[in-house]
Amino acid sequence: MVCDSVAPMSRGNARRWILACAAAAALVGWGAVSLGQTTAAEIDAAIASLRAPDEDDRVAGAELIGRRGHRLRDRVGPPLRELLRSDPSPNVRAAAGRAIGRLGYRPAVPDLVRGLRDSSVDVRVVCAVALWRLPDPAAVPALVEATRDSDAVVREWAALALGVVRDRSATQAVQALLQDDTRAVRLAAIRALGRIGEPTVLPVLRGYLSRRGVSVEERLEGVAAIAQVRGPERLDVLAAMLADSDAGVRIAVAGALGQSGDALAIPALRRHARDREIGVRNAVAQAIREIQARVATGADGGVRDGG
């Protein structure tokens, strides 16, 4: 995911990037460890701590509930929603939002949407990450607004969340992020545009990825995104990228064309069968074999009819 990429950033953005990635890791179970069974008494104590006068106690209670309260979501969800809405401490609000995301507590989506406008950047980041975990069309307008947030990490996760929702109405807002100053945001935008799959982005992606100075990482992400877009035009865009200056990109393009299963891709692949790099030549040969095998068995990728 985009967290795998580290680009130069300010100290504040780096801290929030770490916060967002830690939240995402918790949501998808990266590095999960067995925490054992939580007793009813422990959960009762954690819920009680959400009303403690000490901020650190409230944070600790929310964190424990987020890690261990999955089976009791309906019980622990309401007090977490209340914390996210109204606790005076941004640290507590962020902990509550993080717990809601970990628990996958969907009734809190309206509170997460409201949290995207929180005065605390950390809370906005956590809410964007949680909405990535809990995609909901109702969140689209607020996420679109968040793509214009002053903080790059919020913009990044707003784009990723919009990609998971796959609402075409968000295409223009995500597309605008291709001009963002922060590479992580641009990577998120490319990925989201692929997931949304709106065919009108193909010429935009093609133009952006062919620009001078676009990183190899962005071009690789672009190959994956273009391969997901609906419609036959994606073949032409991918075929043009077989001339990319980077061998890794050319290999990725050949693989994407092979997976398309469309015989119309074979001429373009054959034009690059004598590529100067052996890895590319092998990838091109493999792609041609894959397409021929699929055509022979009638398992065509369906690109020509808009699939």
TORZA-948160 format. One record per residue (C-alpha): y, z, x; residue in three letters; residue number from 1. Coordinates in steps of 0.05 Angstrom, whole numbers, plus 5000, padded with zeros to 4 digits. Each point is the difference from the previous one (the first is absolute). Layout:
# residues N
Y=Y, Z=Z, X=X, residu=Ala, num=NUM
...
END
This chain:
# residues 307
Y=5000, Z=5000, X=5000, residu=Met, num=1
Y=5073, Z=4998, X=5020, residu=Val, num=2
Y=4994, Z=5070, X=5030, residu=Cys, num=3
Y=4958, Z=4968, X=5055, residu=Asp, num=4
Y=5063, Z=4966, X=5026, residu=Ser, num=5
Y=5052, Z=5039, X=5039, residu=Val, num=6
Y=5067, Z=4968, X=5011, residu=Ala, num=7
Y=5061, Z=5030, X=5035, residu=Pro, num=8
Y=5038, Z=5044, X=4951, residu=Met, num=9
Y=5049, Z=5056, X=4997, residu=Ser, num=10
Y=4977, Z=5072, X=5007, residu=Arg, num=11
Y=5012, Z=5013, X=4926, residu=Gly, num=12
Y=4963, Z=4938, X=4979, residu=Asn, num=13
Y=4943, Z=5017, X=5047, residu=Ala, num=14
Y=4993, Z=5069, X=4970, residu=Arg, num=15
Y=4999, Z=4971, X=4929, residu=Arg, num=16
Y=4952, Z=4945, X=5021, residu=Trp, num=17
Y=4952, Z=5054, X=5025, residu=Ile, num=18
Y=5010, Z=5038, X=4935, residu=Leu, num=19
Y=4985, Z=4938, X=4958, residu=Ala, num=20
Y=4939, Z=4982, X=5040, residu=Cys, num=21
Y=4974, Z=5071, X=4997, residu=Ala, num=22
Y=5009, Z=4998, X=4925, residu=Ala, num=23
Y=4965, Z=4933, X=4995, residu=Ala, num=24
Y=4943, Z=5024, X=5044, residu=Ala, num=25
Y=4989, Z=5059, X=4954, residu=Ala, num=26
Y=5002, Z=4955, X=4939, residu=Leu, num=27
Y=4947, Z=4952, X=5025, residu=Val, num=28
Y=4958, Z=5053, X=5035, residu=Gly, num=29
Y=5011, Z=4982, X=5073, residu=Trp, num=30
Y=4970, Z=5053, X=5045, residu=Gly, num=31
Y=4976, Z=5039, X=4941, residu=Ala, num=32
Y=4964, Z=5065, X=5015, residu=Val, num=33
Y=4956, Z=5043, X=4957, residu=Ser, num=34
Y=5042, Z=5057, X=4972, residu=Leu, num=35
Y=4944, Z=5033, X=4961, residu=Gly, num=36
Y=5004, Z=5025, X=4929, residu=Gln, num=37
Y=5064, Z=5032, X=4978, residu=Thr, num=38
Y=4992, Z=5061, X=4956, residu=Thr, num=39
Y=5037, Z=5011, X=4935, residu=Ala, num=40
Y=5035, Z=5059, X=5032, residu=Ala, num=41
Y=5026, Z=4957, X=5057, residu=Glu, num=42
Y=5027, Z=4948, X=4951, residu=Ile, num=43
Y=5031, Z=5056, X=4958, residu=Asp, num=44
Y=5034, Z=5027, X=5063, residu=Ala, num=45
Y=5025, Z=4931, X=5019, residu=Ala, num=46
Y=5029, Z=4988, X=4931, residu=Ile, num=47
Y=5033, Z=5068, X=5002, residu=Ala, num=48
Y=5030, Z=4984, X=5068, residu=Ser, num=49
Y=5036, Z=4940, X=4970, residu=Leu, num=50
Y=5047, Z=5051, X=4968, residu=Arg, num=51
Y=5008, Z=5042, X=5063, residu=Ala, num=52
Y=5071, Z=5014, X=5023, residu=Pro, num=53
Y=4983, Z=4978, X=5071, residu=Asp, num=54
Y=5005, Z=4925, X=5011, residu=Glu, num=55
Y=4943, Z=4999, X=5051, residu=Asp, num=56
Y=4953, Z=5033, X=4950, residu=Asp, num=57
Y=5016, Z=4947, X=4948, residu=Arg, num=58
Y=4988, Z=4945, X=5050, residu=Val, num=59
Y=4934, Z=5031, X=5022, residu=Ala, num=60
Y=4977, Z=5008, X=4927, residu=Gly, num=61
Y=5016, Z=4927, X=4984, residu=Ala, num=62
Y=4964, Z=4976, X=5063, residu=Glu, num=63
Y=4938, Z=5041, X=4984, residu=Leu, num=64
Y=4999, Z=4975, X=4929, residu=Ile, num=65
Y=5007, Z=4928, X=5024, residu=Gly, num=66
Y=4941, Z=5007, X=5047, residu=Arg, num=67
Y=4954, Z=5040, X=4955, residu=Arg, num=68
Y=5022, Z=4994, X=4928, residu=Gly, num=69
Y=4971, Z=4932, X=4981, residu=His, num=70
Y=4951, Z=5027, X=4949, residu=Arg, num=71
Y=5055, Z=5041, X=4968, residu=Leu, num=72
Y=5053, Z=4946, X=4996, residu=Arg, num=73
Y=5017, Z=5012, X=4928, residu=Asp, num=74
Y=5013, Z=5073, X=5015, residu=Arg, num=75
Y=5038, Z=4994, X=5065, residu=Val, num=76
Y=5037, Z=4935, X=4984, residu=Gly, num=77
Y=5054, Z=5029, X=4953, residu=Pro, num=78
Y=5025, Z=5053, X=5048, residu=Pro, num=79
Y=5003, Z=4948, X=5056, residu=Leu, num=80
Y=5041, Z=4955, X=4954, residu=Arg, num=81
Y=5048, Z=5056, X=4988, residu=Glu, num=82
Y=5009, Z=5012, X=5074, residu=Leu, num=83
Y=5013, Z=4927, X=5014, residu=Leu, num=84
Y=5051, Z=4997, X=4944, residu=Arg, num=85
Y=5039, Z=5063, X=5013, residu=Ser, num=86
Y=4984, Z=5041, X=5062, residu=Asp, num=87
Y=5064, Z=5011, X=5040, residu=Pro, num=88
Y=4964, Z=4988, X=5066, residu=Ser, num=89
Y=4988, Z=4928, X=5023, residu=Pro, num=90
Y=4941, Z=5025, X=5041, residu=Asn, num=91
Y=4967, Z=5028, X=4937, residu=Val, num=92
Y=5016, Z=4937, X=4959, residu=Arg, num=93
Y=4969, Z=4957, X=5055, residu=Ala, num=94
Y=4938, Z=5045, X=5003, residu=Ala, num=95
Y=4993, Z=4995, X=4924, residu=Ala, num=96
Y=5006, Z=4924, X=5001, residu=Gly, num=97
Y=4949, Z=4996, X=5056, residu=Arg, num=98
Y=4951, Z=5044, X=4961, residu=Ala, num=99
Y=5009, Z=4957, X=4937, residu=Ile, num=100
Y=4984, Z=4938, X=5040, residu=Gly, num=101
Y=4939, Z=5032, X=5032, residu=Arg, num=102
Y=4974, Z=5022, X=4932, residu=Leu, num=103
Y=5014, Z=4932, X=4968, residu=Gly, num=104
Y=5034, Z=5036, X=4942, residu=Tyr, num=105
Y=5024, Z=4941, X=4959, residu=Arg, num=106
Y=5039, Z=5040, X=4947, residu=Pro, num=107
Y=5050, Z=5015, X=5056, residu=Ala, num=108
Y=5019, Z=4927, X=5010, residu=Val, num=109
Y=5067, Z=5010, X=4963, residu=Pro, num=110
Y=5016, Z=5057, X=5047, residu=Asp, num=111
Y=4983, Z=4959, X=5061, residu=Leu, num=112
Y=5045, Z=4944, X=4973, residu=Val, num=113
Y=5056, Z=5051, X=4992, residu=Arg, num=114
Y=4985, Z=5025, X=5071, residu=Gly, num=115
Y=5016, Z=4931, X=5028, residu=Leu, num=116
Y=5073, Z=5018, X=4987, residu=Arg, num=117
Y=4995, Z=5070, X=5031, residu=Asp, num=118
Y=5056, Z=5020, X=5047, residu=Ser, num=119
Y=4948, Z=5015, X=5054, residu=Ser, num=120
Y=4973, Z=4941, X=5038, residu=Val, num=121
Y=4934, Z=5037, X=5013, residu=Asp, num=122
Y=4989, Z=5008, X=4925, residu=Val, num=123
Y=5016, Z=4927, X=4987, residu=Arg, num=124
Y=4949, Z=4980, X=5054, residu=Val, num=125
Y=4946, Z=5044, X=4971, residu=Val, num=126
Y=5012, Z=4974, X=4929, residu=Cys, num=127
Y=4997, Z=4928, X=5024, residu=Ala, num=128
Y=4934, Z=5014, X=5036, residu=Val, num=129
Y=4972, Z=5035, X=4938, residu=Ala, num=130
Y=5019, Z=4941, X=4956, residu=Leu, num=131
Y=4963, Z=4955, X=5049, residu=Trp, num=132
Y=4939, Z=5044, X=4984, residu=Arg, num=133
Y=5016, Z=5000, X=4925, residu=Leu, num=134
Y=5023, Z=4929, X=4984, residu=Pro, num=135
Y=5034, Z=4995, X=4932, residu=Asp, num=136
Y=5042, Z=4943, X=4971, residu=Pro, num=137
Y=5048, Z=5053, X=4972, residu=Ala, num=138
Y=5020, Z=5016, X=5072, residu=Ala, num=139
Y=5020, Z=4929, X=5018, residu=Val, num=140
Y=5075, Z=5004, X=4984, residu=Pro, num=141
Y=5008, Z=5064, X=5041, residu=Ala, num=142
Y=4959, Z=4971, X=5057, residu=Leu, num=143
Y=5042, Z=4937, X=5000, residu=Val, num=144
Y=5061, Z=5044, X=5005, residu=Glu, num=145
Y=4966, Z=5038, X=5057, residu=Ala, num=146
Y=4993, Z=4935, X=5040, residu=Thr, num=147
Y=5075, Z=5007, X=5010, residu=Arg, num=148
Y=4996, Z=5073, X=5023, residu=Asp, num=149
Y=5041, Z=5018, X=5061, residu=Ser, num=150
Y=4937, Z=5026, X=5034, residu=Asp, num=151
Y=4952, Z=4949, X=5031, residu=Ala, num=152
Y=4937, Z=5041, X=4987, residu=Val, num=153
Y=5017, Z=5004, X=4925, residu=Val, num=154
Y=5010, Z=4925, X=4998, residu=Arg, num=155
Y=4934, Z=4989, X=5036, residu=Glu, num=156
Y=4959, Z=5042, X=4951, residu=Trp, num=157
Y=5037, Z=4973, X=4940, residu=Ala, num=158
Y=4979, Z=4930, X=5020, residu=Ala, num=159
Y=4928, Z=5022, X=5011, residu=Leu, num=160
Y=4999, Z=5035, X=4932, residu=Ala, num=161
Y=5027, Z=4937, X=4966, residu=Leu, num=162
Y=4946, Z=4960, X=5034, residu=Gly, num=163
Y=4946, Z=5045, X=4970, residu=Val, num=164
Y=5031, Z=4993, X=4930, residu=Val, num=165
Y=5000, Z=4924, X=5008, residu=Arg, num=166
Y=5057, Z=4990, X=4951, residu=Asp, num=167
Y=5031, Z=4931, X=5010, residu=Arg, num=168
Y=5067, Z=5025, X=4977, residu=Ser, num=169
Y=5006, Z=5037, X=5066, residu=Ala, num=170
Y=4991, Z=4936, X=5042, residu=Thr, num=171
Y=5074, Z=4988, X=5013, residu=Gln, num=172
Y=5014, Z=5072, X=5021, residu=Ala, num=173
Y=4941, Z=5001, X=5048, residu=Val, num=174
Y=5018, Z=4931, X=5027, residu=Gln, num=175
Y=5069, Z=5025, X=5018, residu=Ala, num=176
Y=4968, Z=5051, X=5047, residu=Leu, num=177
Y=4979, Z=4943, X=5046, residu=Leu, num=178
Y=5071, Z=5005, X=5026, residu=Gln, num=179
Y=4995, Z=5075, X=5013, residu=Asp, num=180
Y=5019, Z=5025, X=5069, residu=Asp, num=181
Y=4937, Z=5042, X=5006, residu=Thr, num=182
Y=4935, Z=4965, X=5018, residu=Arg, num=183
Y=4957, Z=5050, X=4962, residu=Ala, num=184
Y=5038, Z=4983, X=4936, residu=Val, num=185
Y=4992, Z=4925, X=5012, residu=Arg, num=186
Y=4925, Z=5010, X=5011, residu=Leu, num=187
Y=4995, Z=5039, X=4935, residu=Ala, num=188
Y=5038, Z=4945, X=4964, residu=Ala, num=189
Y=4954, Z=4946, X=5026, residu=Ile, num=190
Y=4939, Z=5039, X=4979, residu=Arg, num=191
Y=5029, Z=5015, X=4931, residu=Ala, num=192
Y=5018, Z=4927, X=4988, residu=Leu, num=193
Y=4928, Z=4981, X=5014, residu=Gly, num=194
Y=4974, Z=5052, X=4951, residu=Arg, num=195
Y=5049, Z=4980, X=4946, residu=Ile, num=196
Y=4976, Z=4929, X=5011, residu=Gly, num=197
Y=5059, Z=4962, X=4969, residu=Glu, num=198
Y=4994, Z=4926, X=5023, residu=Pro, num=199
Y=5076, Z=4993, X=5006, residu=Thr, num=200
Y=5000, Z=5043, X=5062, residu=Val, num=201
Y=4960, Z=4949, X=5040, residu=Leu, num=202
Y=5059, Z=4959, X=5025, residu=Pro, num=203
Y=5038, Z=5065, X=5014, residu=Val, num=204
Y=4943, Z=5029, X=5041, residu=Leu, num=205
Y=4990, Z=4934, X=5036, residu=Arg, num=206
Y=5073, Z=4996, X=5018, residu=Gly, num=207
Y=5003, Z=5073, X=5022, residu=Tyr, num=208
Y=4937, Z=4998, X=5042, residu=Leu, num=209
Y=5022, Z=4937, X=5036, residu=Ser, num=210
Y=5066, Z=5032, X=5021, residu=Arg, num=211
Y=5012, Z=5011, X=5074, residu=Arg, num=212
Y=4988, Z=5072, X=5021, residu=Gly, num=213
Y=4952, Z=5020, X=4943, residu=Val, num=214
Y=4947, Z=5045, X=5032, residu=Ser, num=215
Y=4927, Z=4982, X=5006, residu=Val, num=216
Y=4984, Z=5061, X=4957, residu=Glu, num=217
Y=5044, Z=4973, X=4944, residu=Glu, num=218
Y=4969, Z=4931, X=5005, residu=Arg, num=219
Y=4930, Z=5030, X=4996, residu=Leu, num=220
Y=5020, Z=5040, X=4939, residu=Glu, num=221
Y=5029, Z=4936, X=4972, residu=Gly, num=222
Y=4934, Z=4964, X=5007, residu=Val, num=223
Y=4965, Z=5054, X=4960, residu=Ala, num=224
Y=5056, Z=5000, X=4948, residu=Ala, num=225
Y=5001, Z=4924, X=4991, residu=Ile, num=226
Y=4924, Z=4999, X=4992, residu=Ala, num=227
Y=5008, Z=5046, X=4939, residu=Gln, num=228
Y=5052, Z=4958, X=4964, residu=Val, num=229
Y=4976, Z=4962, X=4940, residu=Arg, num=230
Y=5001, Z=4924, X=4999, residu=Gly, num=231
Y=4979, Z=4941, X=5044, residu=Pro, num=232
Y=5066, Z=4998, X=5038, residu=Glu, num=233
Y=4977, Z=5057, X=5044, residu=Arg, num=234
Y=4954, Z=4952, X=5036, residu=Leu, num=235
Y=5058, Z=4958, X=5025, residu=Asp, num=236
Y=5038, Z=5061, X=5023, residu=Val, num=237
Y=4939, Z=5027, X=5037, residu=Leu, num=238
Y=4984, Z=4932, X=5030, residu=Ala, num=239
Y=5070, Z=4996, X=5030, residu=Ala, num=240
Y=4988, Z=5067, X=5033, residu=Met, num=241
Y=4941, Z=4972, X=5039, residu=Leu, num=242
Y=5054, Z=4976, X=5049, residu=Ala, num=243
Y=5025, Z=5072, X=5013, residu=Asp, num=244
Y=5013, Z=5016, X=5073, residu=Ser, num=245
Y=4955, Z=5062, X=4998, residu=Asp, num=246
Y=4925, Z=4990, X=5003, residu=Ala, num=247
Y=4986, Z=5062, X=4959, residu=Gly, num=248
Y=5042, Z=4973, X=4944, residu=Val, num=249
Y=4964, Z=4933, X=5003, residu=Arg, num=250
Y=4933, Z=5035, X=4997, residu=Ile, num=251
Y=5023, Z=5040, X=4939, residu=Ala, num=252
Y=5023, Z=4936, X=4966, residu=Val, num=253
Y=4934, Z=4965, X=5013, residu=Ala, num=254
Y=4964, Z=5060, X=4970, residu=Gly, num=255
Y=5044, Z=5000, X=4938, residu=Ala, num=256
Y=4988, Z=4925, X=4990, residu=Leu, num=257
Y=4926, Z=5010, X=5008, residu=Gly, num=258
Y=5000, Z=5055, X=4948, residu=Gln, num=259
Y=5037, Z=4955, X=4951, residu=Ser, num=260
Y=4937, Z=4958, X=4995, residu=Gly, num=261
Y=5043, Z=4938, X=4984, residu=Asp, num=262
Y=4978, Z=4935, X=5031, residu=Ala, num=263
Y=5072, Z=4976, X=5001, residu=Leu, num=264
Y=5011, Z=5047, X=5059, residu=Ala, num=265
Y=4949, Z=4964, X=5044, residu=Ile, num=266
Y=5046, Z=4944, X=5025, residu=Pro, num=267
Y=5052, Z=5049, X=5024, residu=Ala, num=268
Y=4947, Z=5042, X=5034, residu=Leu, num=269
Y=4970, Z=4939, X=5034, residu=Arg, num=270
Y=5068, Z=4982, X=5029, residu=Arg, num=271
Y=4997, Z=5066, X=5038, residu=His, num=272
Y=4927, Z=4997, X=5020, residu=Ala, num=273
Y=5021, Z=4987, X=5072, residu=Arg, num=274
Y=5048, Z=5058, X=5005, residu=Asp, num=275
Y=5014, Z=5023, X=5071, residu=Arg, num=276
Y=4971, Z=5069, X=4985, residu=Glu, num=277
Y=4925, Z=5007, X=4993, residu=Ile, num=278
Y=5008, Z=5056, X=4950, residu=Gly, num=279
Y=5040, Z=4955, X=4954, residu=Val, num=280
Y=4950, Z=4943, X=5008, residu=Arg, num=281
Y=4944, Z=5046, X=4981, residu=Asn, num=282
Y=5039, Z=5027, X=4939, residu=Ala, num=283
Y=5015, Z=4929, X=4977, residu=Val, num=284
Y=4928, Z=4979, X=5007, residu=Ala, num=285
Y=4977, Z=5062, X=4962, residu=Gln, num=286
Y=5051, Z=4987, X=4944, residu=Ala, num=287
Y=4976, Z=4928, X=4992, residu=Ile, num=288
Y=4928, Z=5024, X=4996, residu=Arg, num=289
Y=5018, Z=5052, X=4948, residu=Glu, num=290
Y=5036, Z=4950, X=4956, residu=Ile, num=291
Y=4944, Z=4949, X=5006, residu=Gln, num=292
Y=4948, Z=5052, X=4982, residu=Ala, num=293
Y=5040, Z=5023, X=4939, residu=Arg, num=294
Y=5012, Z=4929, X=4976, residu=Val, num=295
Y=4926, Z=4983, X=5009, residu=Ala, num=296
Y=4979, Z=5059, X=4957, residu=Thr, num=297
Y=5055, Z=4988, X=4948, residu=Gly, num=298
Y=5035, Z=5066, X=5019, residu=Ala, num=299
Y=5068, Z=4967, X=5010, residu=Asp, num=300
Y=5059, Z=5048, X=5009, residu=Gly, num=301
Y=5036, Z=4970, X=4940, residu=Gly, num=302
Y=5065, Z=4990, X=5036, residu=Val, num=303
Y=5010, Z=4931, X=4972, residu=Arg, num=304
Y=5000, Z=5023, X=4928, residu=Asp, num=305
Y=5050, Z=5057, X=5014, residu=Gly, num=306
Y=4949, Z=5055, X=5015, residu=Gly, num=307
END
